Amino acid sequence: MTQPMIDVQDLSHIYMQGTPLEHRALDQVNLQVAEGECMAIIGHTGSGKSTLIQHFNGLLRPQSGTVVVAGLDVSQPKLDIRTLRRQVGLVFQNPEDQLFEKLVGDDVAYGPFKMGQPLEEVRRRVQWAMELVGLSFQEMKDRPTFALSGGQKRKVALAGVLALQPKVLVLDEPTAGLDPLSRKELLDRIRQLNRQEKLTVIFVSHNMEEVAQLADRVYVMANGKAVCDGTPRQIFGNQELLRQHHIGTPESVDILYRLREEGYGINPEAYLPEETAGEILKLLKR
């Protein structure tokens, strides 16, 4: 990989270092993300996923090792953290907690205003970001944020980050708690941002259906280490790896493994729904 958008080398992080409650959250992690890539980080709870992504926009600074994002070395004490955070937009696991303005338009406009953008540019960015995530600018800009649904709040939080026009979008459990329709709409928007807007996307998820649907590449975290990476096809096609690290599978993959365990000759890497259907049709024709 040449000139990655994010380059993590030998990154370690210890919480409450030097105390009886010391906890090593990251242990010599190495990770690279290419420009325009959509990369998923998976692993069981406590594996270090959220700690890792907080280094990408400087919420955490490297204790040891290096993190370079869009050419900016996060470990450098003199780094202008505001410059970094304009490059990397982070949407937390509960993004509704990021909303604090009374009106939707004001909340989305907060970042560009703080950047010192002219009023017309702020308005342009707000309208662009809201329409991009599926919120009508005219209908929603004066809507009270407290009156929004959970799915709408996620979209407003995402629009607020996008209004900064970052190069990298980092999402922590982007669809947690959403109903199926809101989940689908948000996933479609994320895919559009990555595929059409060429935005580099990194997301943490326990939902393997999302990983299968969105990711170009997957990193598996366990006990603070990045234990392996590969395409979704490579990861979900490795049953031993999934069992070893207690990783769930998309429903389609689960069906394929169950069929193989029953003695049917089937390709466990055919994880896409249409591919799984094709494998089943082959069995029926036999």
N, C-alpha and C positions, 0 to 999 in steps of 0.2 A: 504494500500500500504506500503510495507516494504522497507526501504532504497531507497527512490526515487532518481533518477539522479538529479532532480531539485526540491527544496523544497522552496516555497515562503510563508512567514508567515507575515500577517498584513502589507504588503508593501504599503507605501504611497509616492507620489512624487508631489511636488508643484513647478511649473516653476515661476521664477521671484518673489520668496517669499518675502513678506514685501513691495511690490510695488503696485501701482494702477492696474497693469496688471497681478496681481497674478492669477494663474490658477492651480487648483488641477487636475492633469492628472491621478493620481492613488490614490485610496481611500480604504485602508485596504484590499488589494488583497491577497487572499490565493490561492495557485496553487501547484499541485504536478505532476511531470512527471516521469514515471517509465523508467528504463533502457530498451532500445530497442523499446520504444513506438513511434508511429507517432501521434503527437498531433497537432490539428489545433486550432488557436485562431481567432475568428470571432467577428464582431460587426461593427456598423456604423462608419464612419469617425469621429475621435476625441474621440473615446471611451477609448483610452489608450493602444491600442495594441502595437504600435511601442515603446512607452515609456517603456512598460513592458519588451519587449524582449531585449532592450538595457541594462537592468540590468543583463542579463544572462552571458555576457562576460565582464562586468565591464566598459562599456562605460558610464553608469550611476551607481553611488553608492547609496545604500539605504539611504534616509533621515530619515526614520523610518521604523521599521520592519526588517526582515532578508531575505536574499537570499543565499541559500547554493547550490552550483553546484559541482557535483562530489566530495563532501566532503569538498569543499573550501567555506569558509564564505566570501561572497563578501563585507560585511560591515566592515571587519577587516582592519584597516588602514595599517597594516604591510603585507597585502597580496601581494605576488609577482604577479602582474597583467599579466606578460608574461606567467606564469604557467597556470593561468586561461584561457587565450586566446589560449593556445595550447589544452585545453580541449574542448573549445567551439568555433566553426567556425560560423561566422555571415556573411551572404550574403545579402546585402542591396537591397532595392526596385529597384534601378537602378544599378545593379552590374557592368555594363560597366564602371561606374565611378570609380570602384576599380582597373581598369587596367591602368598601368602607364609605364610598360616596352615596348620597341619597338617590341620585338619578343615574340610570345606566350610562348615558352619554358622558356624564362627568367622570364616572369611574374609568371608562375606557380612555378618556382624555388625560387622566392624571399623569401617566408616564411621559407622553410627549410634552405636556406643559412643563414638567420638571426638567426636561431636556432643554428647555428654552426655545422650543419651536414657535414660529409665528402662528398667530391665531388661524389663519387660512390653512396652513400646513397641518395644524392639529385637527381641524375639522376634516380635512381630506383623509388623514390617517384613521380617524375614528370611523368615518363612513366606510372606508376600505376594509378595515378590520372587522367591523360588525357585519357587513355584507358577506365577507369571506367565511365567517363561522355560521352564517345562516340566520342572522338577526337583521330585520329590516331597520335601516337607519331612521327613516321617517316615523315608523310606528313605535320603535323601542327606545329612542334616545332620551325621551322625557318620562319613561316608565320608572316608577320607584323600584329600586333593587330588592327591597324586602318583599315585594309582591310577586317575585319571579318564582317559577318552578325550579326544582333541582337541576334539571337539564339546561334551563335557560341561564342559571347562575354559572354553570360550568362554561357555557359559551361566552358569557360576559367576561369571566376571568381570562379565558383564552384570548378573547379580543383585546383585552387590556395589555396582555403580553405582546401580541402581534402588532399592536400599534407602535411599539418600539422598533419594529422591523428588524428583529434579531436574525442572525445567521443560523442559530441553533435553537430548537425548541425541545425542552426537557419536560416530560410529563410523568408524574408519580401516580400510578393507579388511576388513569384518566377517566374510567367509566365506573368506578366503585360506587355502588348505591343507586345507580341510574336504572330506570325501567328499560325494557328491551327496545322500545322505539327511540328513546333518547340516546341509548347506547349506540344503536345503529347510526343515527344521525351524526353523533360526535365522531365515531370511527370513520365515517365517510368524509367528514371535514378534515380529519387528520391525514387521511390518505390523499385527499386533494392537495393539502398544503405540501406534502412530501413529493407527490408525483408531478403536480402542475406548477407549483410555486418553487420547486426545487429546494425546499427548506430541509435542512438536516434535522431529523427527528430521533430522539432517544426517549424510550418509555419503559417504565417499570410496570410489570403486571403479573398478577397471579392467574389471570384468565388466559388459558392457553388458546382458546378460540381467537382471541384478539391477536395473540402473538402469531398464530398461523395465518391470520388474515392480513396483517400489516407488515410484519418484519421482513427485511432483506437478510438480516443476520441476527443471531441470538448469542448472548453471553450468559453462561450459567454461573451463578455465584453460590458458594457453599463455605461456611465457616470463615467468612471474610476474604476468601480467595476467588479469583476468576478461574474456575477449574477447566473450562473449555469454551470454545465458541465454534459456530458453524451456521449454515443455513438452517431454516426450520426443517427442511427435509432431512438434513443430516442429524439434527438433534432429535426430532421425533421418531426417526428411523432407528435410533440406538436404544433398544429396550433396556439394556443393562445400565446405561447411563441414567435413564429415567428412574429406574428402581433405586440405584445407588444414592441418588440425590433427592429422592422423594418428590419428583417433578410430575405434576399431573399432565394429562394429554388432552388434546381436542377430542371430542366425541368420535369423530371420524377415525382417528388413530386408535382409540380404544376398541372400536369395532374390528379394525384390521387385526390387531393383536389377538383379540378373542377368537377370531376365525382361524388365525394361524395356530393358536394353541389347540384348536379342535382338529388340526391336521390338514387344513386346507392350504394349498400352495397359493400364497397371496403376497403381494408386495407391501410391506409395512410403511414404506416411504411415500405411498400414494395418499398423502394426507388431505389434499384439497377435496372438498365434497364431491366435485364432479369426477375426480380420479377414484375416490372410494366407491362411488356408484358404479364406475366402469369395472372395477375389480369384482364387485358383487355380481354384476351382470355376466362377467366371464364365468363365474362359478355356476350360475343358473343355467347358462347355455351348455355347460358340460354335462 
